Amino acid sequence: MAKKYKMKTNRATAKRFSLTANGKVKRKKAGLRHFMRRKSTQAKRNLRNRGYLSKADEKMVKALMPYG
């Protein structure tokens, strides 16, 4: 029987992104590490919510994460 090869998932990508049930790619928003005093409470609250990648970037990330 021929050996079946598996594609490797890029671990850096898997730690930064996750897939939704509909196939969209979720990401964490940038800007929540430092310089927090100058940001408003509302801005910080909005940064806590997850964002979604654009279709162009989604294609690259899905190529690095073949199994989700």
Secondary structure, DSSP 4 states (H G I P E B T S, - for coil): -PPPP-PPP-HHHHHHEEE-TTS-EEEPPS--SS--TTS-HHHHHHHHS-EE--HHHHHHHHHH-TT-
